[in-house]
């Protein structure tokens, strides 16, 4: 059996089995790991980018964070200043 790409589907639980809303590209009688999360109107049809935007947060950091990340992460001297802080 060839390795298949992960798929996200919408399925309805009828009290006994999950019934997908559309056809699936799966091998018959193969075992699959299934993760169940409720599908809301907010998430149906989302792209990966939509999902990332929804869960991403912002971090309050100094304005020179990207240039001086070694200083803030590891305590290295700032590269952009003549004197150490």
C-alpha positions, 0 to 999 in steps of 0.5 A, spaced: 500 500 500 502 506 497 503 512 503 497 517 502 497 524 503 493 526 510 485 528 508 480 532 512 473 530 511 466 532 514 462 526 516 456 525 519 455 520 525 448 516 525 449 513 532 453 507 529 457 509 524 461 515 521 458 517 514 463 521 510 459 527 506 463 525 499 467 520 496 474 518 499 481 516 496 482 510 501 484 503 500 479 498 502 480 494 508 486 498 510 487 501 517 487 508 518 487 513 524 482 518 525 481 524 529 474 527 531 473 534 532 466 537 531 465 541 524 462 548 525 460 552 520 466 556 522 471 551 520 468 547 514 471 548 507 477 552 511 484 552 508 490 550 512 492 558 512 485 559 515 486 555 520 493 558 522 490 565 522 485 563 527 489 559 532 495 564 531 496 569 536 501 575 537 507 576 542 508 583 545 516 584 544 521 590 543 521 593 536 528 590 535 526 583 536 528 580 530 534 583 529 536 582 536 533 575 538 540 572 540 540 578 545 533 576 548 533 569 547 540 567 550 543 574 553 548 575 548 550 582 547 546 587 542 549 587 535 546 594 534 549 598 540 556 600 542 555 598 549 552 592 553 546 593 556 
